[in-house]
């Protein structure tokens, strides 16, 4: 039996237990001959359990990935948003710079699991110079999406051991005004741990999901050179 099945059974048992309580309270009040007391007594157990039911139902939804509707947002299960499989077009991936201003080291090489077929190209995006100030790479999703995290990799070339070891993240609705991803209650941008080799995927889940059109990754530390590949996790919405 799966965890979600167990959760659902507990929820149903709790529901029927409260219904039984309602009946018992109503019967007791009815014995005193007061109709108003009957209704009040019947509802009292239900009122006391509303918050508990709400939390349990939310937990079940997360476990079984039930499609949800909140306000005007239609959402589905969290997954890759299209870096690796190409749903995000090349034109939507930009960066602060690229090594030697060459497209074969440019931002389109930052797709997760990207590989090369010639020695002159890089299996990653690489910045122009090692001492570049505040390098970044960003994705334009062309519409608002919900973003929950990223998967990062280093440079996949056989001859190069280069990867990002720490990074920050920012997001925007217009590509001009940016909001840093922070821990709850903090005003300081969170620095997330990156990779420790060039091919192992590291999944980073943000402290809180957010809605945005643009996502920007800002490497802050790296091994030998600032090179990376990545995927963005989340889900697309319809308003």
Secondary structure, DSSP 4 states (H G I P E B T S, - for coil): --HHHHHHHHHHHHHHHHHHHHHHHHHHHHHTT-HHHHHHHHHHHHHHHHHHHHHHHHHHHHHHT--EEETTEEE---EE-STTTS-S-GGGEEES--GGG-GGGSGGGGBTT---SSTTS-SSEE-SSTT-SS--EEEEEEEEEEEEEEEEE----TT---EEEEEEEEEESSSSS-EE---TT--SPPPEE--SSSS--EEEEEEEEEEEEEEEEEEEEEESS-EEEEEEEEEE-B-
